[in-house]
């Protein structure tokens, strides 16, 4: 994960966009790993959780982006999520 995705590039154009769990492969983190443990202090958090959560957030944003575009908007809004 050394290459950065161009912020203007559509994630779906990235080779290997979907992995075996149908989640986008990402090269940057949107999740603050230390905050996950704060959110669920009663549980231990496995090492793969931050990456899996990051991929799900990227997928959520990609889907929301597609919805905004389909509605003729260039602004991502909460209703797109």
Secondary structure as the mmCIF struct_conf table of DSSP 4:
data_model
#
loop_
_struct_conf.conf_type_id
_struct_conf.id
_struct_conf.beg_label_comp_id
_struct_conf.beg_label_asym_id
_struct_conf.beg_label_seq_id
_struct_conf.end_label_comp_id
_struct_conf.end_label_asym_id
_struct_conf.end_label_seq_id
BEND BEND1 UNK A 3 UNK A 3
HELX_LH_PP_P HELX_LH_PP_P1 UNK A 4 UNK A 6
TURN_TY1_P TURN_TY1_P1 UNK A 7 UNK A 8
BEND BEND2 UNK A 9 UNK A 9
HELX_RH_3T_P HELX_RH_3T_P1 UNK A 11 UNK A 13
BEND BEND3 UNK A 14 UNK A 14
TURN_TY1_P TURN_TY1_P2 UNK A 15 UNK A 16
STRN STRN1 UNK A 18 UNK A 18
TURN_TY1_P TURN_TY1_P3 UNK A 20 UNK A 21
BEND BEND4 UNK A 22 UNK A 22
STRN STRN2 UNK A 24 UNK A 24
BEND BEND5 UNK A 27 UNK A 28
BEND BEND6 UNK A 31 UNK A 31
HELX_RH_AL_P HELX_RH_AL_P1 UNK A 33 UNK A 39
TURN_TY1_P TURN_TY1_P4 UNK A 40 UNK A 42
BEND BEND7 UNK A 43 UNK A 43
TURN_TY1_P TURN_TY1_P5 UNK A 47 UNK A 48
HELX_RH_AL_P HELX_RH_AL_P2 UNK A 49 UNK A 70
TURN_TY1_P TURN_TY1_P6 UNK A 71 UNK A 72
BEND BEND8 UNK A 74 UNK A 75
HELX_RH_3T_P HELX_RH_3T_P2 UNK A 78 UNK A 80
#
